[in-house]
Amino acid sequence: PRQQMLRDQLWDGLASLGGVHLHGSLEHRVASNLNLRIDGVSAADLRATIRTIAFSSGSACSSSAPTPSHVLKALGLTDEQAFGAVRFGLGRSTQRAHIDETLDIFARAVQALRRA
């Protein structure tokens, strides 16, 4: 499906940054969802730095809770890793150009945050 192809394009681009860890299986997940963490970069810092792209911290099951996601904990993540999680949701209107723009913006933000 188209969303899965776009999600995989997003994953491949983010993974190329190095130190990017996928939470869960790439094959056995909702085609429109991607949840990951990036070594050396906190989700809170990404959210504060990137204002032009919609993404969330943690899992969908705990987006409003101040505790680490029980879903991510069940996957074996530490509290710190779970709090560092970034979640992307792709919709019907998501286009390849949106993925390219997201990758460009995220790459610049990750590089800047890692240098800081």
Backbone as XML, in Angstrom:
<?xml version="1.0"?>
<chain id="A" units="angstrom">
  <residue number="1" name="PRO">
    <atom name="N" x="0.812" y="-1.198" z="0.000"/>
    <atom name="CA" x="0.000" y="0.000" z="0.000"/>
    <atom name="C" x="0.861" y="1.271" z="0.000"/>
  </residue>
  <residue number="2" name="ARG">
    <atom name="N" x="0.268" y="2.335" z="-0.427"/>
    <atom name="CA" x="0.976" y="3.607" z="-0.559"/>
    <atom name="C" x="1.515" y="4.120" z="0.776"/>
  </residue>
  <residue number="3" name="GLN">
    <atom name="N" x="0.702" y="4.070" z="1.836"/>
    <atom name="CA" x="1.176" y="4.554" z="3.135"/>
    <atom name="C" x="2.366" y="3.751" z="3.640"/>
  </residue>
  <residue number="4" name="GLN">
    <atom name="N" x="2.342" y="2.465" z="3.416"/>
    <atom name="CA" x="3.466" y="1.624" z="3.839"/>
    <atom name="C" x="4.730" y="1.997" z="3.073"/>
  </residue>
  <residue number="5" name="MET">
    <atom name="N" x="4.611" y="2.249" z="1.787"/>
    <atom name="CA" x="5.754" y="2.657" z="0.981"/>
    <atom name="C" x="6.332" y="3.983" z="1.490"/>
  </residue>
  <residue number="6" name="LEU">
    <atom name="N" x="5.447" y="4.936" z="1.797"/>
    <atom name="CA" x="5.896" y="6.227" z="2.313"/>
    <atom name="C" x="6.519" y="6.088" z="3.699"/>
  </residue>
  <residue number="7" name="ARG">
    <atom name="N" x="5.914" y="5.256" z="4.542"/>
    <atom name="CA" x="6.469" y="5.011" z="5.876"/>
    <atom name="C" x="7.863" y="4.403" z="5.761"/>
  </residue>
  <residue number="8" name="ASP">
    <atom name="N" x="8.025" y="3.444" z="4.862"/>
    <atom name="CA" x="9.328" y="2.810" z="4.675"/>
    <atom name="C" x="10.354" y="3.807" z="4.140"/>
  </residue>
  <residue number="9" name="GLN">
    <atom name="N" x="9.922" y="4.713" z="3.263"/>
    <atom name="CA" x="10.812" y="5.771" z="2.769"/>
    <atom name="C" x="11.252" y="6.665" z="3.928"/>
  </residue>
  <residue number="10" name="LEU">
    <atom name="N" x="10.313" y="7.016" z="4.811"/>
    <atom name="CA" x="10.639" y="7.828" z="5.975"/>
    <atom name="C" x="11.614" y="7.081" z="6.883"/>
  </residue>
  <residue number="11" name="TRP">
    <atom name="N" x="11.336" y="5.815" z="7.141"/>
    <atom name="CA" x="12.226" y="5.022" z="7.989"/>
    <atom name="C" x="13.632" y="4.938" z="7.386"/>
  </residue>
  <residue number="12" name="ASP">
    <atom name="N" x="13.728" y="4.625" z="6.109"/>
    <atom name="CA" x="15.041" y="4.502" z="5.464"/>
    <atom name="C" x="15.833" y="5.803" z="5.576"/>
  </residue>
  <residue number="13" name="GLY">
    <atom name="N" x="15.160" y="6.917" z="5.365"/>
    <atom name="CA" x="15.843" y="8.202" z="5.449"/>
    <atom name="C" x="16.288" y="8.540" z="6.861"/>
  </residue>
  <residue number="14" name="LEU">
    <atom name="N" x="15.431" y="8.274" z="7.839"/>
    <atom name="CA" x="15.800" y="8.543" z="9.225"/>
    <atom name="C" x="16.891" y="7.592" z="9.696"/>
  </residue>
  <residue number="15" name="ALA">
    <atom name="N" x="16.798" y="6.331" z="9.315"/>
    <atom name="CA" x="17.809" y="5.345" z="9.714"/>
    <atom name="C" x="19.182" y="5.714" z="9.175"/>
  </residue>
  <residue number="16" name="SER">
    <atom name="N" x="19.222" y="6.379" z="8.029"/>
    <atom name="CA" x="20.501" y="6.763" z="7.430"/>
    <atom name="C" x="21.237" y="7.817" z="8.263"/>
  </residue>
  <residue number="17" name="LEU">
    <atom name="N" x="20.543" y="8.445" z="9.222"/>
    <atom name="CA" x="21.184" y="9.414" z="10.107"/>
    <atom name="C" x="22.121" y="8.722" z="11.096"/>
  </residue>
  <residue number="18" name="GLY">
    <atom name="N" x="21.938" y="7.440" z="11.291"/>
    <atom name="CA" x="22.742" y="6.681" z="12.241"/>
    <atom name="C" x="22.218" y="6.842" z="13.653"/>
  </residue>
  <residue number="19" name="GLY">
    <atom name="N" x="22.307" y="5.778" z="14.439"/>
    <atom name="CA" x="21.849" y="5.828" z="15.817"/>
    <atom name="C" x="20.352" y="5.983" z="15.954"/>
  </residue>
  <residue number="20" name="VAL">
    <atom name="N" x="19.609" y="5.512" z="14.959"/>
    <atom name="CA" x="18.156" y="5.598" z="14.983"/>
    <atom name="C" x="17.618" y="4.193" z="15.209"/>
  </residue>
  <residue number="21" name="HIS">
    <atom name="N" x="16.737" y="4.050" z="16.185"/>
    <atom name="CA" x="16.239" y="2.732" z="16.594"/>
    <atom name="C" x="14.731" y="2.659" z="16.413"/>
  </residue>
  <residue number="22" name="LEU">
    <atom name="N" x="14.286" y="1.692" z="15.650"/>
    <atom name="CA" x="12.862" y="1.460" z="15.424"/>
    <atom name="C" x="12.281" y="0.732" z="16.627"/>
  </residue>
  <residue number="23" name="HIS">
    <atom name="N" x="11.121" y="1.139" z="17.079"/>
    <atom name="CA" x="10.421" y="0.460" z="18.166"/>
    <atom name="C" x="9.388" y="-0.467" z="17.549"/>
  </residue>
  <residue number="24" name="GLY">
    <atom name="N" x="9.601" y="-1.747" z="17.733"/>
    <atom name="CA" x="8.697" y="-2.743" z="17.171"/>
    <atom name="C" x="9.163" y="-3.209" z="15.807"/>
  </residue>
  <residue number="25" name="SER">
    <atom name="N" x="8.362" y="-4.030" z="15.205"/>
    <atom name="CA" x="8.664" y="-4.632" z="13.914"/>
    <atom name="C" x="8.249" y="-3.702" z="12.775"/>
  </residue>
  <residue number="26" name="LEU">
    <atom name="N" x="9.073" y="-3.613" z="11.753"/>
    <atom name="CA" x="8.699" y="-2.816" z="10.587"/>
    <atom name="C" x="7.619" y="-3.529" z="9.776"/>
  </residue>
  <residue number="27" name="GLU">
    <atom name="N" x="7.673" y="-4.854" z="9.750"/>
    <atom name="CA" x="6.702" y="-5.625" z="8.954"/>
    <atom name="C" x="5.349" y="-5.765" z="9.636"/>
  </residue>
  <residue number="28" name="HIS">
    <atom name="N" x="5.352" y="-5.920" z="10.958"/>
    <atom name="CA" x="4.118" y="-6.191" z="11.693"/>
    <atom name="C" x="3.674" y="-4.960" z="12.473"/>
  </residue>
  <residue number="29" name="ARG">
    <atom name="N" x="3.211" y="-3.963" z="11.732"/>
    <atom name="CA" x="2.733" y="-2.724" z="12.348"/>
    <atom name="C" x="1.728" y="-2.077" z="11.402"/>
  </residue>
  <residue number="30" name="VAL">
    <atom name="N" x="1.008" y="-1.126" z="11.918"/>
    <atom name="CA" x="0.084" y="-0.353" z="11.098"/>
    <atom name="C" x="0.909" y="0.384" z="10.036"/>
  </residue>
  <residue number="31" name="ALA">
    <atom name="N" x="0.470" y="0.347" z="8.803"/>
    <atom name="CA" x="1.244" y="0.912" z="7.687"/>
    <atom name="C" x="1.479" y="2.407" z="7.827"/>
  </residue>
  <residue number="32" name="SER">
    <atom name="N" x="0.652" y="3.092" z="8.586"/>
    <atom name="CA" x="0.764" y="4.549" z="8.684"/>
    <atom name="C" x="1.496" y="5.017" z="9.940"/>
  </residue>
  <residue number="33" name="ASN">
    <atom name="N" x="2.146" y="4.114" z="10.655"/>
    <atom name="CA" x="2.764" y="4.449" z="11.941"/>
    <atom name="C" x="4.253" y="4.138" z="11.939"/>
  </residue>
  <residue number="34" name="LEU">
    <atom name="N" x="5.028" y="5.043" z="12.567"/>
    <atom name="CA" x="6.457" y="4.829" z="12.752"/>
    <atom name="C" x="6.833" y="5.389" z="14.111"/>
  </residue>
  <residue number="35" name="ASN">
    <atom name="N" x="7.427" y="4.555" z="14.969"/>
    <atom name="CA" x="7.819" y="4.972" z="16.307"/>
    <atom name="C" x="9.287" y="4.614" z="16.484"/>
  </residue>
  <residue number="36" name="LEU">
    <atom name="N" x="10.105" y="5.593" z="16.896"/>
    <atom name="CA" x="11.550" y="5.393" z="16.955"/>
    <atom name="C" x="12.182" y="6.324" z="17.967"/>
  </residue>
  <residue number="37" name="ARG">
    <atom name="N" x="13.469" y="6.118" z="18.203"/>
    <atom name="CA" x="14.249" y="7.056" z="19.011"/>
    <atom name="C" x="15.572" y="7.293" z="18.308"/>
  </residue>
  <residue number="38" name="ILE">
    <atom name="N" x="16.207" y="8.423" z="18.639"/>
    <atom name="CA" x="17.443" y="8.835" z="17.986"/>
    <atom name="C" x="18.490" y="9.054" z="19.071"/>
  </residue>
  <residue number="39" name="ASP">
    <atom name="N" x="19.586" y="8.299" z="19.002"/>
    <atom name="CA" x="20.657" y="8.442" z="19.988"/>
    <atom name="C" x="21.156" y="9.872" z="20.050"/>
  </residue>
  <residue number="40" name="GLY">
    <atom name="N" x="21.339" y="10.359" z="21.269"/>
    <atom name="CA" x="21.918" y="11.679" z="21.471"/>
    <atom name="C" x="20.970" y="12.831" z="21.262"/>
  </residue>
  <residue number="41" name="VAL">
    <atom name="N" x="19.701" y="12.532" z="21.013"/>
    <atom name="CA" x="18.717" y="13.588" z="20.756"/>
    <atom name="C" x="17.438" y="13.244" z="21.517"/>
  </residue>
  <residue number="42" name="SER">
    <atom name="N" x="16.985" y="14.149" z="22.354"/>
    <atom name="CA" x="15.750" y="13.881" z="23.093"/>
    <atom name="C" x="14.529" y="14.273" z="22.269"/>
  </residue>
  <residue number="43" name="ALA">
    <atom name="N" x="13.443" y="13.574" z="22.517"/>
    <atom name="CA" x="12.186" y="13.903" z="21.834"/>
    <atom name="C" x="11.752" y="15.315" z="22.179"/>
  </residue>
  <residue number="44" name="ALA">
    <atom name="N" x="11.968" y="15.715" z="23.438"/>
    <atom name="CA" x="11.579" y="17.063" z="23.857"/>
    <atom name="C" x="12.366" y="18.123" z="23.088"/>
  </residue>
  <residue number="45" name="ASP">
    <atom name="N" x="13.664" y="17.895" z="22.889"/>
    <atom name="CA" x="14.471" y="18.849" z="22.125"/>
    <atom name="C" x="14.035" y="18.902" z="20.665"/>
  </residue>
  <residue number="46" name="LEU">
    <atom name="N" x="13.698" y="17.751" z="20.091"/>
    <atom name="CA" x="13.206" y="17.741" z="18.712"/>
    <atom name="C" x="11.913" y="18.534" z="18.608"/>
  </residue>
  <residue number="47" name="ARG">
    <atom name="N" x="11.012" y="18.308" z="19.552"/>
    <atom name="CA" x="9.721" y="19.022" z="19.529"/>
    <atom name="C" x="9.933" y="20.526" z="19.682"/>
  </residue>
  <residue number="48" name="ALA">
    <atom name="N" x="10.905" y="20.927" z="20.500"/>
    <atom name="CA" x="11.177" y="22.354" z="20.691"/>
    <atom name="C" x="11.861" y="22.966" z="19.471"/>
  </residue>
  <residue number="49" name="THR">
    <atom name="N" x="12.620" y="22.178" z="18.743"/>
    <atom name="CA" x="13.389" y="22.665" z="17.595"/>
    <atom name="C" x="12.574" y="22.683" z="16.311"/>
  </residue>
  <residue number="50" name="ILE">
    <atom name="N" x="11.761" y="21.664" z="16.117"/>
    <atom name="CA" x="11.012" y="21.504" z="14.861"/>
    <atom name="C" x="9.573" y="21.934" z="15.071"/>
  </residue>
  <residue number="51" name="ARG">
    <atom name="N" x="9.201" y="23.015" z="14.416"/>
    <atom name="CA" x="7.847" y="23.570" z="14.562"/>
    <atom name="C" x="6.982" y="23.396" z="13.317"/>
  </residue>
  <residue number="52" name="THR">
    <atom name="N" x="7.582" y="22.908" z="12.233"/>
    <atom name="CA" x="6.854" y="22.870" z="10.963"/>
    <atom name="C" x="6.361" y="21.479" z="10.577"/>
  </residue>
  <residue number="53" name="ILE">
    <atom name="N" x="6.658" y="20.469" z="11.406"/>
    <atom name="CA" x="6.240" y="19.101" z="11.109"/>
    <atom name="C" x="5.461" y="18.560" z="12.302"/>
  </residue>
  <residue number="54" name="ALA">
    <atom name="N" x="4.361" y="17.882" z="12.019"/>
    <atom name="CA" x="3.567" y="17.273" z="13.086"/>
    <atom name="C" x="4.120" y="15.888" z="13.397"/>
  </residue>
  <residue number="55" name="PHE">
    <atom name="N" x="4.544" y="15.700" z="14.637"/>
    <atom name="CA" x="4.958" y="14.397" z="15.157"/>
    <atom name="C" x="4.734" y="14.428" z="16.654"/>
  </residue>
  <residue number="56" name="SER">
    <atom name="N" x="4.758" y="13.262" z="17.274"/>
    <atom name="CA" x="4.454" y="13.171" z="18.695"/>
    <atom name="C" x="5.581" y="12.483" z="19.437"/>
  </residue>
  <residue number="57" name="SER">
    <atom name="N" x="5.525" y="12.589" z="20.752"/>
    <atom name="CA" x="6.458" y="11.878" z="21.612"/>
    <atom name="C" x="5.763" y="10.638" z="22.157"/>
  </residue>
  <residue number="58" name="GLY">
    <atom name="N" x="6.516" y="9.575" z="22.379"/>
    <atom name="CA" x="5.975" y="8.369" z="22.986"/>
    <atom name="C" x="5.077" y="7.592" z="22.052"/>
  </residue>
  <residue number="59" name="SER">
    <atom name="N" x="4.172" y="6.824" z="22.637"/>
    <atom name="CA" x="3.254" y="6.017" z="21.839"/>
    <atom name="C" x="1.876" y="6.660" z="21.853"/>
  </residue>
  <residue number="60" name="ALA">
    <atom name="N" x="1.044" y="6.260" z="20.941"/>
    <atom name="CA" x="-0.310" y="6.800" z="20.877"/>
    <atom name="C" x="-1.099" y="6.460" z="22.133"/>
  </residue>
  <residue number="61" name="CYS">
    <atom name="N" x="-0.728" y="5.378" z="22.797"/>
    <atom name="CA" x="-1.452" y="4.940" z="23.985"/>
    <atom name="C" x="-1.169" y="5.797" z="25.203"/>
  </residue>
  <residue number="62" name="SER">
    <atom name="N" x="-0.099" y="6.610" z="25.152"/>
    <atom name="CA" x="0.263" y="7.366" z="26.353"/>
    <atom name="C" x="0.617" y="8.809" z="26.060"/>
  </residue>
  <residue number="63" name="SER">
    <atom name="N" x="0.108" y="9.358" z="24.978"/>
    <atom name="CA" x="0.531" y="10.690" z="24.557"/>
    <atom name="C" x="0.225" y="11.776" z="25.580"/>
  </residue>
  <residue number="64" name="SER">
    <atom name="N" x="-0.747" y="11.569" z="26.467"/>
    <atom name="CA" x="-1.056" y="12.598" z="27.450"/>
    <atom name="C" x="-0.546" y="12.250" z="28.847"/>
  </residue>
  <residue number="65" name="ALA">
    <atom name="N" x="0.060" y="11.090" z="28.997"/>
    <atom name="CA" x="0.507" y="10.653" z="30.326"/>
    <atom name="C" x="1.941" y="11.096" z="30.589"/>
  </residue>
  <residue number="66" name="PRO">
    <atom name="N" x="2.241" y="11.517" z="31.828"/>
    <atom name="CA" x="3.601" y="11.926" z="32.169"/>
    <atom name="C" x="4.509" y="10.752" z="32.532"/>
  </residue>
  <residue number="67" name="THR">
    <atom name="N" x="4.051" y="9.541" z="32.307"/>
    <atom name="CA" x="4.847" y="8.348" z="32.591"/>
    <atom name="C" x="5.256" y="7.704" z="31.282"/>
  </residue>
  <residue number="68" name="PRO">
    <atom name="N" x="6.321" y="6.880" z="31.305"/>
    <atom name="CA" x="6.729" y="6.243" z="30.056"/>
    <atom name="C" x="5.636" y="5.301" z="29.534"/>
  </residue>
  <residue number="69" name="SER">
    <atom name="N" x="5.541" y="5.202" z="28.251"/>
    <atom name="CA" x="4.532" y="4.363" z="27.618"/>
    <atom name="C" x="4.669" y="2.909" z="28.053"/>
  </residue>
  <residue number="70" name="HIS">
    <atom name="N" x="3.563" y="2.334" z="28.519"/>
    <atom name="CA" x="3.591" y="0.922" z="28.901"/>
    <atom name="C" x="3.815" y="0.025" z="27.675"/>
  </residue>
  <residue number="71" name="VAL">
    <atom name="N" x="3.402" y="0.497" z="26.517"/>
    <atom name="CA" x="3.621" y="-0.269" z="25.290"/>
    <atom name="C" x="5.113" y="-0.324" z="24.968"/>
  </residue>
  <residue number="72" name="LEU">
    <atom name="N" x="5.784" y="0.814" z="25.040"/>
    <atom name="CA" x="7.215" y="0.841" z="24.762"/>
    <atom name="C" x="7.994" y="0.094" z="25.843"/>
  </residue>
  <residue number="73" name="LYS">
    <atom name="N" x="7.547" y="0.185" z="27.089"/>
    <atom name="CA" x="8.182" y="-0.568" z="28.170"/>
    <atom name="C" x="8.037" y="-2.068" z="27.923"/>
  </residue>
  <residue number="74" name="ALA">
    <atom name="N" x="6.873" y="-2.495" z="27.439"/>
    <atom name="CA" x="6.646" y="-3.912" z="27.143"/>
    <atom name="C" x="7.549" y="-4.403" z="26.004"/>
  </residue>
  <residue number="75" name="LEU">
    <atom name="N" x="7.967" y="-3.480" z="25.143"/>
    <atom name="CA" x="8.904" y="-3.831" z="24.073"/>
    <atom name="C" x="10.336" y="-3.938" z="24.585"/>
  </residue>
  <residue number="76" name="GLY">
    <atom name="N" x="10.550" y="-3.611" z="25.875"/>
    <atom name="CA" x="11.863" y="-3.740" z="26.477"/>
    <atom name="C" x="12.644" y="-2.444" z="26.604"/>
  </residue>
  <residue number="77" name="LEU">
    <atom name="N" x="12.024" y="-1.306" z="26.321"/>
    <atom name="CA" x="12.728" y="-0.030" z="26.431"/>
    <atom name="C" x="12.836" y="0.403" z="27.885"/>
  </residue>
  <residue number="78" name="THR">
    <atom name="N" x="13.916" y="1.096" z="28.204"/>
    <atom name="CA" x="14.063" y="1.709" z="29.518"/>
    <atom name="C" x="13.157" y="2.935" z="29.568"/>
  </residue>
  <residue number="79" name="ASP">
    <atom name="N" x="12.980" y="3.493" z="30.772"/>
    <atom name="CA" x="12.188" y="4.721" z="30.892"/>
    <atom name="C" x="12.784" y="5.821" z="30.019"/>
  </residue>
  <residue number="80" name="GLU">
    <atom name="N" x="14.099" y="5.982" z="30.063"/>
    <atom name="CA" x="14.764" y="7.026" z="29.274"/>
    <atom name="C" x="14.527" y="6.828" z="27.781"/>
  </residue>
  <residue number="81" name="GLN">
    <atom name="N" x="14.645" y="5.596" z="27.317"/>
    <atom name="CA" x="14.405" y="5.321" z="25.897"/>
    <atom name="C" x="12.955" y="5.595" z="25.521"/>
  </residue>
  <residue number="82" name="ALA">
    <atom name="N" x="12.023" y="5.190" z="26.382"/>
    <atom name="CA" x="10.603" y="5.405" z="26.097"/>
    <atom name="C" x="10.271" y="6.896" z="26.053"/>
  </residue>
  <residue number="83" name="PHE">
    <atom name="N" x="10.866" y="7.671" z="26.960"/>
    <atom name="CA" x="10.630" y="9.117" z="26.947"/>
    <atom name="C" x="11.264" y="9.771" z="25.720"/>
  </residue>
  <residue number="84" name="GLY">
    <atom name="N" x="12.240" y="9.128" z="25.102"/>
    <atom name="CA" x="12.897" y="9.671" z="23.918"/>
    <atom name="C" x="12.215" y="9.311" z="22.617"/>
  </residue>
  <residue number="85" name="ALA">
    <atom name="N" x="11.110" y="8.587" z="22.699"/>
    <atom name="CA" x="10.437" y="8.096" z="21.495"/>
    <atom name="C" x="9.764" y="9.219" z="20.707"/>
  </residue>
  <residue number="86" name="VAL">
    <atom name="N" x="9.822" y="9.077" z="19.401"/>
    <atom name="CA" x="9.179" y="9.996" z="18.463"/>
    <atom name="C" x="8.241" y="9.155" z="17.602"/>
  </residue>
  <residue number="87" name="ARG">
    <atom name="N" x="7.012" y="9.648" z="17.415"/>
    <atom name="CA" x="6.010" y="8.901" z="16.664"/>
    <atom name="C" x="5.503" y="9.725" z="15.486"/>
  </residue>
  <residue number="88" name="PHE">
    <atom name="N" x="5.507" y="9.092" z="14.315"/>
    <atom name="CA" x="4.984" y="9.704" z="13.098"/>
    <atom name="C" x="3.725" y="8.956" z="12.680"/>
  </residue>
  <residue number="89" name="GLY">
    <atom name="N" x="2.741" y="9.703" z="12.247"/>
    <atom name="CA" x="1.542" y="9.116" z="11.673"/>
    <atom name="C" x="1.353" y="9.682" z="10.278"/>
  </residue>
  <residue number="90" name="LEU">
    <atom name="N" x="1.218" y="8.799" z="9.312"/>
    <atom name="CA" x="1.012" y="9.218" z="7.924"/>
    <atom name="C" x="-0.459" y="9.085" z="7.584"/>
  </residue>
  <residue number="91" name="GLY">
    <atom name="N" x="-0.979" y="10.046" z="6.858"/>
    <atom name="CA" x="-2.389" y="10.043" z="6.491"/>
    <atom name="C" x="-2.599" y="9.831" z="5.007"/>
  </residue>
  <residue number="92" name="ARG">
    <atom name="N" x="-3.849" y="9.820" z="4.618"/>
    <atom name="CA" x="-4.188" y="9.645" z="3.197"/>
    <atom name="C" x="-3.607" y="10.753" z="2.330"/>
  </residue>
  <residue number="93" name="SER">
    <atom name="N" x="-3.479" y="11.934" z="2.903"/>
    <atom name="CA" x="-2.992" y="13.061" z="2.105"/>
    <atom name="C" x="-1.461" y="13.172" z="2.107"/>
  </residue>
  <residue number="94" name="THR">
    <atom name="N" x="-0.769" y="12.307" z="2.851"/>
    <atom name="CA" x="0.693" y="12.358" z="2.875"/>
    <atom name="C" x="1.243" y="12.020" z="1.494"/>
  </residue>
  <residue number="95" name="GLN">
    <atom name="N" x="2.152" y="12.859" z="1.024"/>
    <atom name="CA" x="2.769" y="12.673" z="-0.292"/>
    <atom name="C" x="4.272" y="12.458" z="-0.148"/>
  </residue>
  <residue number="96" name="ARG">
    <atom name="N" x="4.882" y="11.957" z="-1.192"/>
    <atom name="CA" x="6.335" y="11.739" z="-1.202"/>
    <atom name="C" x="7.082" y="13.041" z="-0.878"/>
  </residue>
  <residue number="97" name="ALA">
    <atom name="N" x="6.600" y="14.158" z="-1.375"/>
    <atom name="CA" x="7.233" y="15.452" z="-1.105"/>
    <atom name="C" x="7.214" y="15.780" z="0.389"/>
  </residue>
  <residue number="98" name="HIS">
    <atom name="N" x="6.144" y="15.372" z="1.097"/>
    <atom name="CA" x="6.083" y="15.588" z="2.543"/>
    <atom name="C" x="7.167" y="14.780" z="3.251"/>
  </residue>
  <residue number="99" name="ILE">
    <atom name="N" x="7.384" y="13.567" z="2.796"/>
    <atom name="CA" x="8.421" y="12.707" z="3.392"/>
    <atom name="C" x="9.790" y="13.326" z="3.140"/>
  </residue>
  <residue number="100" name="ASP">
    <atom name="N" x="10.040" y="13.767" z="1.915"/>
    <atom name="CA" x="11.330" y="14.394" z="1.588"/>
    <atom name="C" x="11.569" y="15.625" z="2.457"/>
  </residue>
  <residue number="101" name="GLU">
    <atom name="N" x="10.549" y="16.454" z="2.628"/>
    <atom name="CA" x="10.678" y="17.655" z="3.444"/>
    <atom name="C" x="10.930" y="17.285" z="4.907"/>
  </residue>
  <residue number="102" name="THR">
    <atom name="N" x="10.204" y="16.304" z="5.401"/>
    <atom name="CA" x="10.392" y="15.848" z="6.780"/>
    <atom name="C" x="11.812" y="15.358" z="7.000"/>
  </residue>
  <residue number="103" name="LEU">
    <atom name="N" x="12.316" y="14.571" z="6.067"/>
    <atom name="CA" x="13.682" y="14.049" z="6.197"/>
    <atom name="C" x="14.706" y="15.173" z="6.204"/>
  </residue>
  <residue number="104" name="ASP">
    <atom name="N" x="14.512" y="16.160" z="5.362"/>
    <atom name="CA" x="15.435" y="17.296" z="5.312"/>
    <atom name="C" x="15.424" y="18.058" z="6.633"/>
  </residue>
  <residue number="105" name="ILE">
    <atom name="N" x="14.252" y="18.371" z="7.124"/>
    <atom name="CA" x="14.126" y="19.138" z="8.362"/>
    <atom name="C" x="14.647" y="18.340" z="9.556"/>
  </residue>
  <residue number="106" name="PHE">
    <atom name="N" x="14.289" y="17.059" z="9.629"/>
    <atom name="CA" x="14.766" y="16.236" z="10.741"/>
    <atom name="C" x="16.275" y="16.063" z="10.703"/>
  </residue>
  <residue number="107" name="ALA">
    <atom name="N" x="16.838" y="15.838" z="9.533"/>
    <atom name="CA" x="18.293" y="15.660" z="9.434"/>
    <atom name="C" x="19.022" y="16.895" z="9.945"/>
  </residue>
  <residue number="108" name="ARG">
    <atom name="N" x="18.570" y="18.078" z="9.535"/>
    <atom name="CA" x="19.216" y="19.315" z="10.004"/>
    <atom name="C" x="19.054" y="19.481" z="11.522"/>
  </residue>
  <residue number="109" name="ALA">
    <atom name="N" x="17.883" y="19.178" z="12.047"/>
    <atom name="CA" x="17.648" y="19.318" z="13.481"/>
    <atom name="C" x="18.486" y="18.315" z="14.280"/>
  </residue>
  <residue number="110" name="VAL">
    <atom name="N" x="18.528" y="17.071" z="13.835"/>
    <atom name="CA" x="19.311" y="16.054" z="14.533"/>
    <atom name="C" x="20.791" y="16.419" z="14.531"/>
  </residue>
  <residue number="111" name="GLN">
    <atom name="N" x="21.290" y="16.845" z="13.393"/>
    <atom name="CA" x="22.713" y="17.232" z="13.323"/>
    <atom name="C" x="22.994" y="18.392" z="14.260"/>
  </residue>
  <residue number="112" name="ALA">
    <atom name="N" x="22.138" y="19.392" z="14.287"/>
    <atom name="CA" x="22.336" y="20.552" z="15.148"/>
    <atom name="C" x="22.273" y="20.156" z="16.623"/>
  </residue>
  <residue number="113" name="LEU">
    <atom name="N" x="21.313" y="19.321" z="16.976"/>
    <atom name="CA" x="21.156" y="18.904" z="18.377"/>
    <atom name="C" x="22.320" y="18.009" z="18.826"/>
  </residue>
  <residue number="114" name="ARG">
    <atom name="N" x="22.813" y="17.191" z="17.941"/>
    <atom name="CA" x="23.947" y="16.346" z="18.290"/>
    <atom name="C" x="25.219" y="17.171" z="18.477"/>
  </residue>
  <residue number="115" name="ARG">
    <atom name="N" x="25.341" y="18.266" z="17.749"/>
    <atom name="CA" x="26.517" y="19.146" z="17.891"/>
    <atom name="C" x="26.452" y="19.947" z="19.192"/>
  </residue>
  <residue number="116" name="ALA">
    <atom name="N" x="25.251" y="20.253" z="19.628"/>
    <atom name="CA" x="25.060" y="21.127" z="20.810"/>
    <atom name="C" x="25.505" y="20.443" z="22.104"/>
  </residue>
</chain>
